[in-house]
Every structure is written in C-alpha cells, then in structure tokens.
Amino acid sequence: MDEHRNVEVERTVKKEDSSKVGVAFIKYGAYLIIFFGIIWFLINYVLPNL
C-alpha cells in the first residue's frame, strides 16, 4: 500500500499591521477623551454643588 499524498501546508507570517496600531490609538484616545470629559463634568457641575 504505497500512497502518495499531496499535502499543502499553509504558512502564516505574522506581520505588524499598521492598521491595527491605528485602531488601537483611536480606541484608547476615545477612552481618554471620555474619561477626562467625565472628570471635567464632575469638577464643574457636581463638586461645586456639594
């Protein structure tokens, strides 16, 4: 029983994709803007009323 099989091996090369870096930058930038917006709201509208 002599079988020859054609096996294709898919090789993946891990690349540093610049679009992933851009998406992460925008995401964390949005987090920072929201965070500082909440802090600004608390300082200007909540704390003076206490």
C-alpha positions in Angstrom: 0.0 0.0 0.0 2.1 2.8 -1.3 0.1 6.1 -1.3 1.5 9.5 -2.2 -0.5 12.3 -0.7 -0.2 15.9 -1.8 -0.3 17.9 1.4 -0.3 21.7 1.2 1.0 23.5 4.2 -0.2 27.0 4.7 2.4 29.2 6.3 1.4 32.3 8.0 3.8 35.1 8.5 2.9 37.3 11.5 3.2 41.0 10.4 2.8 44.1 12.4 -0.2 45.6 10.7 -0.2 49.4 10.8 -4.0 49.5 10.7 -4.1 47.6 14.0 -1.9 50.2 15.6 -4.1 53.0 14.2 -7.3 51.3 15.5 -5.7 50.9 19.0 -4.6 54.5 19.0 -8.1 55.7 18.1 -9.8 53.4 20.7 -7.6 54.4 23.6 -7.7 58.0 22.5 -11.5 57.8 22.7 -11.3 56.2 26.2 -9.1 59.1 27.4 -11.5 61.8 26.0 -14.4 60.1 27.7 -12.5 59.8 30.9 -11.4 63.4 31.0 -14.9 64.5 29.9 -16.4 62.7 33.0 -13.7 64.2 35.3 -14.4 67.7 33.8 -18.2 67.3 34.3 -17.7 66.2 37.9 -15.4 69.1 38.7 -17.6 71.8 37.1 -21.1 70.6 37.9 -21.1 68.1 40.8 -18.4 69.2 43.2 -19.5 72.9 43.4 -23.0 71.8 44.4 -21.7 69.8 47.4 
